[in-house]
Amino acid sequence: MKLRLPRFRHLRTKLTVLYAGLFSAAMLCASLILFAIVERNATQQVRGELVASGTVFDRLWAQRTAQLGGAAALLARDYGFRAAVGTGDKQTIESALVNLRQRLGVPIAFVVGANDSVVGLKTSKEIQEAARFWRALDAGQMTGVVRLGGAARHVIAAPIMAPDLVGWVVFGTNLDAREMESLQRLSAIPIEASVYQRSGAGGKWVDADDQQPSEPAVAQTIDSRKGAKTPSEVGTGQGTAIALVKPLPVLEGSPESVLVLRYPLEGALASYRQLQLAIALTGLLGLLVTVLATWRMARSITRPVTLLDAAAERLANGAEASVPVEDSDELGRLAATFNRMAAGIAERERRITHLAFNDVLTGLPNRALFQEHLELELQARGRNGGTIALLCVDLDDFKSINDTLGHPIGDELLRQIAEALRAAMPRCFIARLGGDEFVIVADPDDADSVERIAQRALEAIELPVVIDGHSLAPGGSIGIALAPADGDDARALLKNADLALYRAKELGRRTYCFFEESLNDRAQERRRVENDLRMALKEGQFELHFQPLFDLAKNRIGSFEALLRWNHPTRGQVSPLDFIPIAEETGLIVEIGAWAMREACAHAQTWPDHVRVAVNVSSVQFRRPGLADVVLQSLMMSGLRPNRLELEITESIFLEGSDATLKMLHSLRALGVRIALDDFGTGYSSLSYLQSFPFDKIKIDRSFIQDLLTRPGAGAIVRAITDLARALGMETTAEGVEESDQLTELRQHGCSSVQGYLFSRPIESRAVAALLAGEDGVLEQRRAIG
């Protein structure tokens, strides 16, 4: 294109050209200023993105810590896992760690014992390094950066209580190049992320991934800008870069660690070079245009840049920002690029927020969002009045599904139940608190509508499902608390709904229960009893009483049943009906039962050789590992022959047990220990148990003996039981014998032995010898029996 120089024939033309030139020169100056503004804005934008990337890292760090911390705490609370750690069952511990490590996708999972032992790591070097974490874990530091196996790791731990502290379960993630690449992908600009640690010699900073010393300028920046909230420029071998240094939390005794986010300055400005060149050319061409064209051009440049600067400032302050795209020139493309960048940052913020407030498995709101929602609902109720219903939902027997079919089946069941609840109650707020526990927040019209909501929830849960060919019929229990009647704050309302849920479980499950103040009193009393039980174990408040079982064939005492008694320092004698169920629920029955087994064997060793001792064993003891060891240790410590020990079990052991339970019973019986089935006739399928295991004795429940003389058919039932036992080669014992006529009937029916107040109430251990010697009226009792 040829430029034709104007001929200045008229002064007006000259003035016009002069004005145009002056204005173009002014525009050129403005272009230069814009050149600098763009460069400054680009630098500020990179700084802002670095700060945003640092914030994303902080949130990811907190999210990863919370996620793995929750998983570690869940594993640490698992009864089987705690028992495995407490007994040192290395195979079970490693199996649980491998399973959870595969589910969570974490590279490292191990257990540090309270005695600084380590289970779950392969190399001796890793075990030695992990053992040094004991001091920090014991001090309560549950997360931080460490050096393990020659690499930097982020570890999260949770204490294991069984019931005292026995160790910590620890999960670890890598802080290697792959982890840094995942962080870099979350940034809108191609940042470089690296973790540096101080080396042991000389305290130099080294790259945590390849152990190469950092560049001197990088090390100087780390030392001078460590913890600073704003980025700074640093000179590197590739030129000047903008860097942000973020200290990382470390476990006590581990090397100091930092995260360095860098972005080369030249790379930050590269995308703007074309724009700067376009601005410069526009300024030069402005010398040849008219005043109007110059003015319009200046306006077309300054307005988008001003809008872009304001939008960048809003974006740096955390607000949503966008710039209108009016043209397709460089500024238009810059505005479009800025809009895409801002949209990407907003989308990442939404994803992070969603992960922070929603359950990953079901997509439902999590505990944090539920608490926030419930607080807002309670505040609104305080202003506007009305009622809020909180329903705590817990699946029945979900643990057995996980244990028998596997966690993938359990996870899919949780997802389907979440969908069913959402579909059944679209107007209610539904959240998953964790495990198999859900909550529903509703705004009911009256109490009847609350019951309808609860019924709809139960019906949604109980819908049959088929998962991987397995037909499942899930069920649930619901506890309901109403605000303000049952509490006007979230914590009290949730606690009371939990108490109502516990009551629904007691009522047989697959139902719902409203909170009553008596439930709170019962919970307080239960906690007091639980605390007193722990103190009773430490202070030796338990003792054994013994009730004789009379052998009708030999006309003498054949055995004693050991009965647990609790002498509370202030309450006096506490009924076993009041504390045994609580001991079973809390797992304290395992330790109490072990004590009772040792005491009973020690006392029985002092009795005549023909007298046995019978000890009741809870189903909880069978579910925990170590029962066989307790029996063997008790026999060895006391010197009692195995055939003089009789274990009394109930049908619940078979309902809750497995093949392992039968295997343990067979091994104990092979050793010589006798096995008796207690409370026979009161369960659902007692005959099937007699077929599955060869008991030495069955004990006829006292309910049949009480009706023996008064209810028609009771004698026939007792005779049928004794005939069946005799045919199977088993002895029979009648419980609750209190009258001589009952004894006569039992003799006629062929009962082997009897037990009850007709002969003796439970007596203290020191009175057993006198009873066996014929003192305290035993001779008169024998004459009456004879």
Secondary structure by P-SEA (a helix, b strand, c coil): cbbbbbbcccaaaaaaaaaaaaaaaaaaaaaaaaaaaaaaaaaaaaaaaaaaaaaaaaaaaaaaaaaaaaaaaaaaacaaaaaaaaacaaaaaaaaaaaaaaaacccbbbbbcccccccccccaaaaaaaaaaaaaaaacccbbbbbccccccbbbbbbbbcccccbbbbbbbbccaaaaaaaaaacccbbbbbbbbbcccccccccccccccccaaaaaaaaacccccbbbbbbcccccccbbbbbbbbcccccbbbbbbbbbcccccccaaaaaaaaaaaaaacccccaaaaaaaaaacaaaaaaaaaaaaaaaaccccccccccccaaaaaaaaaaaaaaaaaaaaaaaaaaaccccccccccaaaaaaaaaaaaaaaaabbbbbbbbbbbbcaaaaaaaaccaaaaaaaaaaaaaaaaaacccbbbbbccccbbbbbbbcccaaaaaaaaaaaaaaaacccccccccccccbbbbbbbcccccccaaaaaaaaaaaaaaaaaacccbbbbbcaaaaaaaaaaaaaaaaaaaaaaaccbbbbbbbbbbcccccccbbbbbbbbbccccccccccccaaaaaaacaaaaaaaaaaaaaaaaaaaccccbbbbbbbcaaaaacccaaaaaaaaaaaaccccccbbbbbcccccccccaaaaaaaaaaaaabbbbbbccccccccaaaaaaaccccbbbcccccccccccccaaaaaaaaaaaaaaaabbbbbbcccccaaaaaaaaaacccccccccccccccccaaaaaaacccaaaaaaaaac
